[in-house]
C-alpha cells in the first residue's frame, strides 16, 4: 500500500464521523401532548392538544382545541 492510499483510508473515518455528527445536529426534536386552551375573546377555557417541532433553530408550536360557547349569549 502506498503512502497516498494509506492517507485515503485514514480520511474515511474522519469524514464518516463528520457526517454522523452533522446528521445528529439536523435531527429534528419534537414534543406533543394535552394542553389547556383559553379563549381571550369569550373568557372561557377548554381542552386541547399541542405539537412542538424544533429543527435548524426554527421553533414551531401549534395548539389546537375547542372552547365551549360562553353561556348567556
Buried (B, 14 or more C-beta within 10 A) or exposed (E): EEEEEEEEEEEEEEEEEEEEEEEEEEEEEEEEEEBEBEBEEEEBEEEBEBBBBEEEEEEEEEEEBEBEEEEEE
